[in-house]
Amino acid sequence: MIRSRLLRAGVLLGAGATLLPACTGLVAGPATQFSATVPVRPDSAWNRLRRGVSAEVMSIQFVDSLQGVLQARRMPKVTAEPEALERCHILLDLKLTPMGDSTGFAWVTQWAAPTQLAARQPPICERERAQLVERIQLTIEPPAP
């Protein structure tokens, strides 16, 4: 019985693998790297980072709080119009480094979009990626009152 379930699962996975080419049609934007140091203690910075990522409705793909690593993705809204901003995938890879009373951040971000959306000039997904990162940064280090 278990063997037959595994065989069926293998058949389903095999069928699913043939569907992967149907997911093509996305164009990746350039990977953008930058780093910053914020005057926030590492534990507070980590909590603020998680809050900022959650506020942007990103799904966390991988998290390791001991190593200070977070990877997240904002999935596109499938029901949106083909050229709507909501069709942009936003990928975030972040490394947090404790530095005494401050925290260092190393960011790598990238967008991916359907071909017709990626071909628009200027690339609106790039603007959306930059604004998303800026909003998360403001959550980590709010402006001085």
Rosetta blueprint (number, residue, H / E / L):
1 M L
2 I H
3 R H
4 S H
5 R H
6 L H
7 L H
8 R H
9 A H
10 G H
11 V H
12 L H
13 L H
14 G H
15 A H
16 G H
17 A H
18 T H
19 L H
20 L H
21 P H
22 A H
23 C H
24 T L
25 G L
26 L E
27 V E
28 A E
29 G L
30 P L
31 A L
32 T E
33 Q E
34 F E
35 S E
36 A E
37 T E
38 V E
39 P L
40 V L
41 R L
42 P H
43 D H
44 S H
45 A H
46 W H
47 N H
48 R H
49 L H
50 R H
51 R H
52 G H
53 V H
54 S H
55 A H
56 E L
57 V L
58 M L
59 S E
60 I E
61 Q E
62 F E
63 V E
64 D E
65 S L
66 L L
67 Q L
68 G L
69 V E
70 L E
71 Q E
72 A E
73 R E
74 R E
75 M L
76 P L
77 K L
78 V L
79 T L
80 A L
81 E L
82 P L
83 E L
84 A L
85 L H
86 E H
87 R H
88 C L
89 H E
90 I E
91 L E
92 L E
93 D E
94 L E
95 K E
96 L E
97 T E
98 P E
99 M E
100 G L
101 D L
102 S E
103 T E
104 G E
105 F E
106 A E
107 W E
108 V E
109 T E
110 Q E
111 W E
112 A E
113 A E
114 P E
115 T H
116 Q H
117 L H
118 A H
119 A L
120 R L
121 Q L
122 P L
123 P L
124 I H
125 C H
126 E H
127 R H
128 E H
129 R H
130 A H
131 Q H
132 L H
133 V H
134 E H
135 R H
136 I H
137 Q H
138 L H
139 T H
140 I H
141 E L
142 P L
143 P L
144 A L
145 P L
